[in-house]
Amino acid sequence: MTLRTYQEIRSRIYTLAREHGLRPDWIENTRSVRLLLLYDAEQIVVGRAMVPLRDLRPETIAALSHALEHVFGKDWLE
């Protein structure tokens, strides 16, 4: 089952970031999205994604999943 709320997605990001030894940093907010950067131990950005806060349509969830797939693996949102 795909995660459906911002809170569920944020929680999954934090859990997976800890498992992969990454540090999440939210660097920019708008009313509808937050920009996420994921840093490795050497402070190099290894992932970047726009995380929707509201209006989580299937296409926005798919774009988020794809943006971080190379970091967390395929189907990380399911």
PDB file of N, CA, C and O in Angstrom:
ATOM      1  N   MET A   1       0.836  -1.187   0.000  1.00  0.00           N
ATOM      2  CA  MET A   1       0.000   0.000   0.000  1.00  0.00           C
ATOM      3  C   MET A   1       0.881   1.250   0.000  1.00  0.00           C
ATOM      4  O   MET A   1       1.790   1.377   0.820  1.00  0.00           O
ATOM      5  N   THR A   2       0.612   2.142  -0.899  1.00  0.00           N
ATOM      6  CA  THR A   2       1.370   3.387  -0.984  1.00  0.00           C
ATOM      7  C   THR A   2       0.958   4.321   0.145  1.00  0.00           C
ATOM      8  O   THR A   2      -0.217   4.401   0.502  1.00  0.00           O
ATOM      9  N   LEU A   3       1.930   5.020   0.699  1.00  0.00           N
ATOM     10  CA  LEU A   3       1.635   5.980   1.751  1.00  0.00           C
ATOM     11  C   LEU A   3       0.785   7.107   1.186  1.00  0.00           C
ATOM     12  O   LEU A   3       0.947   7.490   0.027  1.00  0.00           O
ATOM     13  N   ARG A   4      -0.117   7.636   1.998  1.00  0.00           N
ATOM     14  CA  ARG A   4      -1.106   8.587   1.497  1.00  0.00           C
ATOM     15  C   ARG A   4      -1.012   9.985   2.094  1.00  0.00           C
ATOM     16  O   ARG A   4      -1.545  10.925   1.506  1.00  0.00           O
ATOM     17  N   THR A   5      -0.354  10.162   3.240  1.00  0.00           N
ATOM     18  CA  THR A   5      -0.321  11.481   3.872  1.00  0.00           C
ATOM     19  C   THR A   5       1.114  11.982   3.983  1.00  0.00           C
ATOM     20  O   THR A   5       2.066  11.204   3.935  1.00  0.00           O
ATOM     21  N   TYR A   6       1.246  13.285   4.129  1.00  0.00           N
ATOM     22  CA  TYR A   6       2.573  13.879   4.308  1.00  0.00           C
ATOM     23  C   TYR A   6       3.255  13.287   5.536  1.00  0.00           C
ATOM     24  O   TYR A   6       4.443  12.968   5.489  1.00  0.00           O
ATOM     25  N   GLN A   7       2.522  13.139   6.628  1.00  0.00           N
ATOM     26  CA  GLN A   7       3.108  12.613   7.861  1.00  0.00           C
ATOM     27  C   GLN A   7       3.643  11.194   7.673  1.00  0.00           C
ATOM     28  O   GLN A   7       4.711  10.864   8.189  1.00  0.00           O
ATOM     29  N   GLU A   8       2.920  10.360   6.944  1.00  0.00           N
ATOM     30  CA  GLU A   8       3.388   8.998   6.664  1.00  0.00           C
ATOM     31  C   GLU A   8       4.648   9.014   5.804  1.00  0.00           C
ATOM     32  O   GLU A   8       5.594   8.266   6.053  1.00  0.00           O
ATOM     33  N   ILE A   9       4.646   9.866   4.802  1.00  0.00           N
ATOM     34  CA  ILE A   9       5.802   9.972   3.917  1.00  0.00           C
ATOM     35  C   ILE A   9       7.015  10.486   4.675  1.00  0.00           C
ATOM     36  O   ILE A   9       8.110   9.941   4.533  1.00  0.00           O
ATOM     37  N   ARG A  10       6.834  11.524   5.475  1.00  0.00           N
ATOM     38  CA  ARG A  10       7.938  12.083   6.268  1.00  0.00           C
ATOM     39  C   ARG A  10       8.515  11.024   7.209  1.00  0.00           C
ATOM     40  O   ARG A  10       9.733  10.894   7.333  1.00  0.00           O
ATOM     41  N   SER A  11       7.646  10.281   7.861  1.00  0.00           N
ATOM     42  CA  SER A  11       8.096   9.229   8.769  1.00  0.00           C
ATOM     43  C   SER A  11       8.917   8.172   8.032  1.00  0.00           C
ATOM     44  O   SER A  11       9.952   7.733   8.533  1.00  0.00           O
ATOM     45  N   ARG A  12       8.463   7.761   6.849  1.00  0.00           N
ATOM     46  CA  ARG A  12       9.200   6.771   6.055  1.00  0.00           C
ATOM     47  C   ARG A  12      10.562   7.325   5.642  1.00  0.00           C
ATOM     48  O   ARG A  12      11.562   6.607   5.679  1.00  0.00           O
ATOM     49  N   ILE A  13      10.605   8.598   5.250  1.00  0.00           N
ATOM     50  CA  ILE A  13      11.871   9.216   4.860  1.00  0.00           C
ATOM     51  C   ILE A  13      12.855   9.195   6.022  1.00  0.00           C
ATOM     52  O   ILE A  13      14.017   8.832   5.838  1.00  0.00           O
ATOM     53  N   TYR A  14      12.407   9.580   7.216  1.00  0.00           N
ATOM     54  CA  TYR A  14      13.294   9.580   8.384  1.00  0.00           C
ATOM     55  C   TYR A  14      13.777   8.168   8.723  1.00  0.00           C
ATOM     56  O   TYR A  14      14.952   7.971   9.033  1.00  0.00           O
ATOM     57  N   THR A  15      12.881   7.196   8.666  1.00  0.00           N
ATOM     58  CA  THR A  15      13.255   5.811   8.966  1.00  0.00           C
ATOM     59  C   THR A  15      14.302   5.299   7.979  1.00  0.00           C
ATOM     60  O   THR A  15      15.320   4.736   8.381  1.00  0.00           O
ATOM     61  N   LEU A  16      14.045   5.497   6.682  1.00  0.00           N
ATOM     62  CA  LEU A  16      14.982   5.020   5.673  1.00  0.00           C
ATOM     63  C   LEU A  16      16.299   5.792   5.706  1.00  0.00           C
ATOM     64  O   LEU A  16      17.362   5.215   5.478  1.00  0.00           O
ATOM     65  N   ALA A  17      16.234   7.075   5.985  1.00  0.00           N
ATOM     66  CA  ALA A  17      17.461   7.870   6.081  1.00  0.00           C
ATOM     67  C   ALA A  17      18.351   7.328   7.200  1.00  0.00           C
ATOM     68  O   ALA A  17      19.559   7.186   7.015  1.00  0.00           O
ATOM     69  N   ARG A  18      17.764   7.025   8.353  1.00  0.00           N
ATOM     70  CA  ARG A  18      18.547   6.444   9.464  1.00  0.00           C
ATOM     71  C   ARG A  18      19.165   5.116   9.058  1.00  0.00           C
ATOM     72  O   ARG A  18      20.335   4.858   9.338  1.00  0.00           O
ATOM     73  N   GLU A  19      18.376   4.271   8.398  1.00  0.00           N
ATOM     74  CA  GLU A  19      18.870   2.955   7.970  1.00  0.00           C
ATOM     75  C   GLU A  19      20.027   3.067   6.983  1.00  0.00           C
ATOM     76  O   GLU A  19      20.913   2.213   6.968  1.00  0.00           O
ATOM     77  N   HIS A  20      20.026   4.111   6.161  1.00  0.00           N
ATOM     78  CA  HIS A  20      21.067   4.303   5.150  1.00  0.00           C
ATOM     79  C   HIS A  20      22.181   5.243   5.614  1.00  0.00           C
ATOM     80  O   HIS A  20      23.091   5.546   4.842  1.00  0.00           O
ATOM     81  N   GLY A  21      22.119   5.702   6.852  1.00  0.00           N
ATOM     82  CA  GLY A  21      23.151   6.590   7.366  1.00  0.00           C
ATOM     83  C   GLY A  21      23.125   7.975   6.732  1.00  0.00           C
ATOM     84  O   GLY A  21      24.170   8.597   6.540  1.00  0.00           O
ATOM     85  N   LEU A  22      21.932   8.452   6.410  1.00  0.00           N
ATOM     86  CA  LEU A  22      21.787   9.752   5.761  1.00  0.00           C
ATOM     87  C   LEU A  22      21.147  10.762   6.711  1.00  0.00           C
ATOM     88  O   LEU A  22      20.438  10.398   7.650  1.00  0.00           O
ATOM     89  N   ARG A  23      21.415  12.039   6.442  1.00  0.00           N
ATOM     90  CA  ARG A  23      20.811  13.102   7.242  1.00  0.00           C
ATOM     91  C   ARG A  23      19.849  13.885   6.362  1.00  0.00           C
ATOM     92  O   ARG A  23      20.272  14.499   5.382  1.00  0.00           O
ATOM     93  N   PRO A  24      18.552  13.874   6.697  1.00  0.00           N
ATOM     94  CA  PRO A  24      17.592  14.667   5.935  1.00  0.00           C
ATOM     95  C   PRO A  24      17.629  16.130   6.381  1.00  0.00           C
ATOM     96  O   PRO A  24      17.788  16.428   7.565  1.00  0.00           O
ATOM     97  N   ASP A  25      17.482  17.017   5.429  1.00  0.00           N
ATOM     98  CA  ASP A  25      17.453  18.449   5.727  1.00  0.00           C
ATOM     99  C   ASP A  25      16.379  19.088   4.857  1.00  0.00           C
ATOM    100  O   ASP A  25      16.424  19.000   3.630  1.00  0.00           O
ATOM    101  N   TRP A  26      15.424  19.726   5.498  1.00  0.00           N
ATOM    102  CA  TRP A  26      14.342  20.418   4.794  1.00  0.00           C
ATOM    103  C   TRP A  26      14.805  21.853   4.594  1.00  0.00           C
ATOM    104  O   TRP A  26      14.950  22.598   5.563  1.00  0.00           O
ATOM    105  N   ILE A  27      15.038  22.246   3.351  1.00  0.00           N
ATOM    106  CA  ILE A  27      15.664  23.548   3.151  1.00  0.00           C
ATOM    107  C   ILE A  27      14.733  24.635   2.635  1.00  0.00           C
ATOM    108  O   ILE A  27      15.085  25.814   2.682  1.00  0.00           O
ATOM    109  N   GLU A  28      13.582  24.276   2.157  1.00  0.00           N
ATOM    110  CA  GLU A  28      12.681  25.284   1.610  1.00  0.00           C
ATOM    111  C   GLU A  28      11.250  24.806   1.738  1.00  0.00           C
ATOM    112  O   GLU A  28      10.955  23.632   1.513  1.00  0.00           O
ATOM    113  N   ASN A  29      10.367  25.715   2.099  1.00  0.00           N
ATOM    114  CA  ASN A  29       8.948  25.396   2.225  1.00  0.00           C
ATOM    115  C   ASN A  29       8.113  26.342   1.378  1.00  0.00           C
ATOM    116  O   ASN A  29       8.428  27.522   1.230  1.00  0.00           O
ATOM    117  N   THR A  30       7.059  25.801   0.836  1.00  0.00           N
ATOM    118  CA  THR A  30       5.994  26.618   0.277  1.00  0.00           C
ATOM    119  C   THR A  30       4.712  26.097   0.918  1.00  0.00           C
ATOM    120  O   THR A  30       4.762  25.224   1.784  1.00  0.00           O
ATOM    121  N   ARG A  31       3.607  26.607   0.514  1.00  0.00           N
ATOM    122  CA  ARG A  31       2.347  26.122   1.087  1.00  0.00           C
ATOM    123  C   ARG A  31       2.049  24.679   0.693  1.00  0.00           C
ATOM    124  O   ARG A  31       1.344  23.971   1.411  1.00  0.00           O
ATOM    125  N   SER A  32       2.578  24.246  -0.434  1.00  0.00           N
ATOM    126  CA  SER A  32       2.204  22.911  -0.914  1.00  0.00           C
ATOM    127  C   SER A  32       3.340  21.889  -0.948  1.00  0.00           C
ATOM    128  O   SER A  32       3.072  20.692  -1.053  1.00  0.00           O
ATOM    129  N   VAL A  33       4.602  22.325  -0.862  1.00  0.00           N
ATOM    130  CA  VAL A  33       5.723  21.374  -0.920  1.00  0.00           C
ATOM    131  C   VAL A  33       6.860  21.806   0.005  1.00  0.00           C
ATOM    132  O   VAL A  33       6.963  22.964   0.409  1.00  0.00           O
ATOM    133  N   ARG A  34       7.709  20.825   0.324  1.00  0.00           N
ATOM    134  CA  ARG A  34       8.956  21.070   1.050  1.00  0.00           C
ATOM    135  C   ARG A  34      10.084  20.452   0.245  1.00  0.00           C
ATOM    136  O   ARG A  34       9.952  19.345  -0.276  1.00  0.00           O
ATOM    137  N   LEU A  35      11.200  21.177   0.145  1.00  0.00           N
ATOM    138  CA  LEU A  35      12.365  20.657  -0.560  1.00  0.00           C
ATOM    139  C   LEU A  35      13.233  19.892   0.421  1.00  0.00           C
ATOM    140  O   LEU A  35      13.653  20.428   1.446  1.00  0.00           O
ATOM    141  N   LEU A  36      13.495  18.645   0.101  1.00  0.00           N
ATOM    142  CA  LEU A  36      14.286  17.753   0.936  1.00  0.00           C
ATOM    143  C   LEU A  36      15.631  17.494   0.289  1.00  0.00           C
ATOM    144  O   LEU A  36      15.715  17.194  -0.902  1.00  0.00           O
ATOM    145  N   LEU A  37      16.691  17.615   1.089  1.00  0.00           N
ATOM    146  CA  LEU A  37      18.018  17.171   0.673  1.00  0.00           C
ATOM    147  C   LEU A  37      18.448  16.069   1.627  1.00  0.00           C
ATOM    148  O   LEU A  37      18.201  16.153   2.830  1.00  0.00           O
ATOM    149  N   LEU A  38      19.085  15.042   1.098  1.00  0.00           N
ATOM    150  CA  LEU A  38      19.632  13.954   1.905  1.00  0.00           C
ATOM    151  C   LEU A  38      21.142  13.981   1.789  1.00  0.00           C
ATOM    152  O   LEU A  38      21.691  13.910   0.690  1.00  0.00           O
ATOM    153  N   TYR A  39      21.815  14.084   2.934  1.00  0.00           N
ATOM    154  CA  TYR A  39      23.270  14.165   2.978  1.00  0.00           C
ATOM    155  C   TYR A  39      23.856  12.859   3.490  1.00  0.00           C
ATOM    156  O   TYR A  39      23.296  12.227   4.386  1.00  0.00           O
ATOM    157  N   ASP A  40      24.995  12.454   2.912  1.00  0.00           N
ATOM    158  CA  ASP A  40      25.705  11.288   3.432  1.00  0.00           C
ATOM    159  C   ASP A  40      26.670  11.735   4.534  1.00  0.00           C
ATOM    160  O   ASP A  40      26.664  12.901   4.931  1.00  0.00           O
ATOM    161  N   ALA A  41      27.492  10.813   5.025  1.00  0.00           N
ATOM    162  CA  ALA A  41      28.401  11.102   6.141  1.00  0.00           C
ATOM    163  C   ALA A  41      29.443  12.164   5.802  1.00  0.00           C
ATOM    164  O   ALA A  41      29.952  12.836   6.699  1.00  0.00           O
ATOM    165  N   GLU A  42      29.767  12.323   4.523  1.00  0.00           N
ATOM    166  CA  GLU A  42      30.737  13.335   4.101  1.00  0.00           C
ATOM    167  C   GLU A  42      30.071  14.662   3.756  1.00  0.00           C
ATOM    168  O   GLU A  42      30.709  15.550   3.191  1.00  0.00           O
ATOM    169  N   GLN A  43      28.788  14.799   4.096  1.00  0.00           N
ATOM    170  CA  GLN A  43      27.989  16.005   3.828  1.00  0.00           C
ATOM    171  C   GLN A  43      27.808  16.284   2.338  1.00  0.00           C
ATOM    172  O   GLN A  43      27.731  17.438   1.918  1.00  0.00           O
ATOM    173  N   ILE A  44      27.740  15.227   1.553  1.00  0.00           N
ATOM    174  CA  ILE A  44      27.471  15.324   0.124  1.00  0.00           C
ATOM    175  C   ILE A  44      25.994  15.017  -0.098  1.00  0.00           C
ATOM    176  O   ILE A  44      25.467  14.052   0.456  1.00  0.00           O
ATOM    177  N   VAL A  45      25.335  15.826  -0.898  1.00  0.00           N
ATOM    178  CA  VAL A  45      23.923  15.594  -1.200  1.00  0.00           C
ATOM    179  C   VAL A  45      23.809  14.365  -2.104  1.00  0.00           C
ATOM    180  O   VAL A  45      24.359  14.335  -3.204  1.00  0.00           O
ATOM    181  N   VAL A  46      23.091  13.364  -1.623  1.00  0.00           N
ATOM    182  CA  VAL A  46      22.899  12.139  -2.405  1.00  0.00           C
ATOM    183  C   VAL A  46      21.463  11.992  -2.897  1.00  0.00           C
ATOM    184  O   VAL A  46      21.177  11.131  -3.729  1.00  0.00           O
ATOM    185  N   GLY A  47      20.566  12.823  -2.389  1.00  0.00           N
ATOM    186  CA  GLY A  47      19.175  12.781  -2.823  1.00  0.00           C
ATOM    187  C   GLY A  47      18.520  14.132  -2.661  1.00  0.00           C
ATOM    188  O   GLY A  47      18.831  14.888  -1.742  1.00  0.00           O
ATOM    189  N   ARG A  48      17.599  14.424  -3.579  1.00  0.00           N
ATOM    190  CA  ARG A  48      16.880  15.699  -3.557  1.00  0.00           C
ATOM    191  C   ARG A  48      15.477  15.437  -4.082  1.00  0.00           C
ATOM    192  O   ARG A  48      15.301  14.767  -5.099  1.00  0.00           O
ATOM    193  N   ALA A  49      14.477  15.972  -3.381  1.00  0.00           N
ATOM    194  CA  ALA A  49      13.098  15.759  -3.828  1.00  0.00           C
ATOM    195  C   ALA A  49      12.192  16.846  -3.284  1.00  0.00           C
ATOM    196  O   ALA A  49      12.435  17.419  -2.222  1.00  0.00           O
ATOM    197  N   MET A  50      11.151  17.109  -4.036  1.00  0.00           N
ATOM    198  CA  MET A  50      10.080  17.982  -3.581  1.00  0.00           C
ATOM    199  C   MET A  50       9.023  17.076  -2.955  1.00  0.00           C
ATOM    200  O   MET A  50       8.448  16.222  -3.629  1.00  0.00           O
ATOM    201  N   VAL A  51       8.775  17.269  -1.661  1.00  0.00           N
ATOM    202  CA  VAL A  51       7.826  16.435  -0.929  1.00  0.00           C
ATOM    203  C   VAL A  51       6.518  17.213  -0.788  1.00  0.00           C
ATOM    204  O   VAL A  51       6.499  18.282  -0.179  1.00  0.00           O
ATOM    205  N   PRO A  52       5.429  16.690  -1.343  1.00  0.00           N
ATOM    206  CA  PRO A  52       4.158  17.417  -1.265  1.00  0.00           C
ATOM    207  C   PRO A  52       3.590  17.409   0.149  1.00  0.00           C
ATOM    208  O   PRO A  52       3.624  16.391   0.840  1.00  0.00           O
ATOM    209  N   LEU A  53       3.069  18.555   0.567  1.00  0.00           N
ATOM    210  CA  LEU A  53       2.434  18.673   1.878  1.00  0.00           C
ATOM    211  C   LEU A  53       0.942  18.387   1.793  1.00  0.00           C
ATOM    212  O   LEU A  53       0.353  17.830   2.720  1.00  0.00           O
ATOM    213  N   ARG A  54       0.348  18.765   0.697  1.00  0.00           N
ATOM    214  CA  ARG A  54      -1.086  18.567   0.473  1.00  0.00           C
ATOM    215  C   ARG A  54      -1.301  18.248  -0.996  1.00  0.00           C
ATOM    216  O   ARG A  54      -0.370  18.301  -1.799  1.00  0.00           O
ATOM    217  N   ASP A  55      -2.515  17.921  -1.330  1.00  0.00           N
ATOM    218  CA  ASP A  55      -2.841  17.561  -2.708  1.00  0.00           C
ATOM    219  C   ASP A  55      -1.942  16.432  -3.202  1.00  0.00           C
ATOM    220  O   ASP A  55      -1.309  16.534  -4.253  1.00  0.00           O
ATOM    221  N   LEU A  56      -1.900  15.368  -2.431  1.00  0.00           N
ATOM    222  CA  LEU A  56      -1.054  14.219  -2.762  1.00  0.00           C
ATOM    223  C   LEU A  56      -1.754  13.341  -3.799  1.00  0.00           C
ATOM    224  O   LEU A  56      -2.360  12.320  -3.474  1.00  0.00           O
ATOM    225  N   ARG A  57      -1.652  13.764  -5.030  1.00  0.00           N
ATOM    226  CA  ARG A  57      -2.236  13.023  -6.144  1.00  0.00           C
ATOM    227  C   ARG A  57      -1.298  11.890  -6.551  1.00  0.00           C
ATOM    228  O   ARG A  57      -0.107  11.935  -6.245  1.00  0.00           O
ATOM    229  N   PRO A  58      -1.819  10.884  -7.233  1.00  0.00           N
ATOM    230  CA  PRO A  58      -0.967   9.762  -7.649  1.00  0.00           C
ATOM    231  C   PRO A  58       0.267  10.199  -8.433  1.00  0.00           C
ATOM    232  O   PRO A  58       1.340   9.622  -8.256  1.00  0.00           O
ATOM    233  N   GLU A  59       0.136  11.202  -9.293  1.00  0.00           N
ATOM    234  CA  GLU A  59       1.289  11.631 -10.085  1.00  0.00           C
ATOM    235  C   GLU A  59       2.345  12.336  -9.228  1.00  0.00           C
ATOM    236  O   GLU A  59       3.534  12.234  -9.527  1.00  0.00           O
ATOM    237  N   THR A  60       1.941  13.047  -8.173  1.00  0.00           N
ATOM    238  CA  THR A  60       2.938  13.691  -7.302  1.00  0.00           C
ATOM    239  C   THR A  60       3.640  12.656  -6.431  1.00  0.00           C
ATOM    240  O   THR A  60       4.834  12.775  -6.152  1.00  0.00           O
ATOM    241  N   ILE A  61       2.902  11.656  -6.008  1.00  0.00           N
ATOM    242  CA  ILE A  61       3.505  10.558  -5.234  1.00  0.00           C
ATOM    243  C   ILE A  61       4.482   9.779  -6.108  1.00  0.00           C
ATOM    244  O   ILE A  61       5.569   9.421  -5.656  1.00  0.00           O
ATOM    245  N   ALA A  62       4.105   9.516  -7.348  1.00  0.00           N
ATOM    246  CA  ALA A  62       4.986   8.791  -8.273  1.00  0.00           C
ATOM    247  C   ALA A  62       6.266   9.581  -8.536  1.00  0.00           C
ATOM    248  O   ALA A  62       7.351   9.004  -8.589  1.00  0.00           O
ATOM    249  N   ALA A  63       6.143  10.892  -8.699  1.00  0.00           N
ATOM    250  CA  ALA A  63       7.334  11.727  -8.934  1.00  0.00           C
ATOM    251  C   ALA A  63       8.257  11.707  -7.722  1.00  0.00           C
ATOM    252  O   ALA A  63       9.476  11.630  -7.876  1.00  0.00           O
ATOM    253  N   LEU A  64       7.695  11.775  -6.525  1.00  0.00           N
ATOM    254  CA  LEU A  64       8.492  11.707  -5.302  1.00  0.00           C
ATOM    255  C   LEU A  64       9.185  10.349  -5.194  1.00  0.00           C
ATOM    256  O   LEU A  64      10.379  10.276  -4.902  1.00  0.00           O
ATOM    257  N   SER A  65       8.449   9.303  -5.427  1.00  0.00           N
ATOM    258  CA  SER A  65       9.020   7.960  -5.356  1.00  0.00           C
ATOM    259  C   SER A  65      10.195   7.816  -6.324  1.00  0.00           C
ATOM    260  O   SER A  65      11.242   7.271  -5.973  1.00  0.00           O
ATOM    261  N   HIS A  66      10.007   8.306  -7.531  1.00  0.00           N
ATOM    262  CA  HIS A  66      11.059   8.225  -8.544  1.00  0.00           C
ATOM    263  C   HIS A  66      12.279   9.070  -8.155  1.00  0.00           C
ATOM    264  O   HIS A  66      13.417   8.659  -8.382  1.00  0.00           O
ATOM    265  N   ALA A  67      12.042  10.243  -7.574  1.00  0.00           N
ATOM    266  CA  ALA A  67      13.144  11.155  -7.224  1.00  0.00           C
ATOM    267  C   ALA A  67      14.098  10.547  -6.196  1.00  0.00           C
ATOM    268  O   ALA A  67      15.292  10.846  -6.211  1.00  0.00           O
ATOM    269  N   LEU A  68      13.583   9.698  -5.306  1.00  0.00           N
ATOM    270  CA  LEU A  68      14.436   9.124  -4.257  1.00  0.00           C
ATOM    271  C   LEU A  68      14.678   7.621  -4.429  1.00  0.00           C
ATOM    272  O   LEU A  68      15.254   6.975  -3.553  1.00  0.00           O
ATOM    273  N   GLU A  69      14.241   7.078  -5.548  1.00  0.00           N
ATOM    274  CA  GLU A  69      14.414   5.646  -5.807  1.00  0.00           C
ATOM    275  C   GLU A  69      15.885   5.243  -5.809  1.00  0.00           C
ATOM    276  O   GLU A  69      16.224   4.168  -5.313  1.00  0.00           O
ATOM    277  N   HIS A  70      16.764   6.078  -6.352  1.00  0.00           N
ATOM    278  CA  HIS A  70      18.186   5.736  -6.412  1.00  0.00           C
ATOM    279  C   HIS A  70      18.839   5.725  -5.026  1.00  0.00           C
ATOM    280  O   HIS A  70      19.910   5.145  -4.849  1.00  0.00           O
ATOM    281  N   VAL A  71      18.201   6.356  -4.057  1.00  0.00           N
ATOM    282  CA  VAL A  71      18.741   6.396  -2.686  1.00  0.00           C
ATOM    283  C   VAL A  71      18.127   5.274  -1.832  1.00  0.00           C
ATOM    284  O   VAL A  71      18.849   4.543  -1.153  1.00  0.00           O
ATOM    285  N   PHE A  72      16.813   5.144  -1.870  1.00  0.00           N
ATOM    286  CA  PHE A  72      16.111   4.208  -0.984  1.00  0.00           C
ATOM    287  C   PHE A  72      15.713   2.900  -1.636  1.00  0.00           C
ATOM    288  O   PHE A  72      15.311   1.966  -0.942  1.00  0.00           O
ATOM    289  N   GLY A  73      15.812   2.810  -2.939  1.00  0.00           N
ATOM    290  CA  GLY A  73      15.445   1.580  -3.624  1.00  0.00           C
ATOM    291  C   GLY A  73      14.043   1.652  -4.225  1.00  0.00           C
ATOM    292  O   GLY A  73      13.234   2.514  -3.882  1.00  0.00           O
ATOM    293  N   LYS A  74      13.793   0.728  -5.120  1.00  0.00           N
ATOM    294  CA  LYS A  74      12.499   0.685  -5.808  1.00  0.00           C
ATOM    295  C   LYS A  74      11.375   0.422  -4.803  1.00  0.00           C
ATOM    296  O   LYS A  74      11.537  -0.342  -3.852  1.00  0.00           O
ATOM    297  N   ASP A  75      10.254   1.061  -5.031  1.00  0.00           N
ATOM    298  CA  ASP A  75       9.057   0.874  -4.209  1.00  0.00           C
ATOM    299  C   ASP A  75       9.238   1.260  -2.742  1.00  0.00           C
ATOM    300  O   ASP A  75       8.612   0.665  -1.865  1.00  0.00           O
ATOM    301  N   TRP A  76      10.083   2.242  -2.472  1.00  0.00           N
ATOM    302  CA  TRP A  76      10.340   2.645  -1.088  1.00  0.00           C
ATOM    303  C   TRP A  76       9.114   3.259  -0.406  1.00  0.00           C
ATOM    304  O   TRP A  76       9.051   3.302   0.822  1.00  0.00           O
ATOM    305  N   LEU A  77       8.154   3.729  -1.179  1.00  0.00           N
ATOM    306  CA  LEU A  77       6.937   4.314  -0.605  1.00  0.00           C
ATOM    307  C   LEU A  77       5.831   3.292  -0.387  1.00  0.00           C
ATOM    308  O   LEU A  77       4.747   3.654   0.070  1.00  0.00           O
ATOM    309  N   GLU A  78       6.074   2.054  -0.695  1.00  0.00           N
ATOM    310  CA  GLU A  78       5.019   1.040  -0.551  1.00  0.00           C
ATOM    311  C   GLU A  78       5.271   0.152   0.633  1.00  0.00           C
ATOM    312  O   GLU A  78       4.485  -0.755   0.903  1.00  0.00           O
TER     313      GLU A  78
END
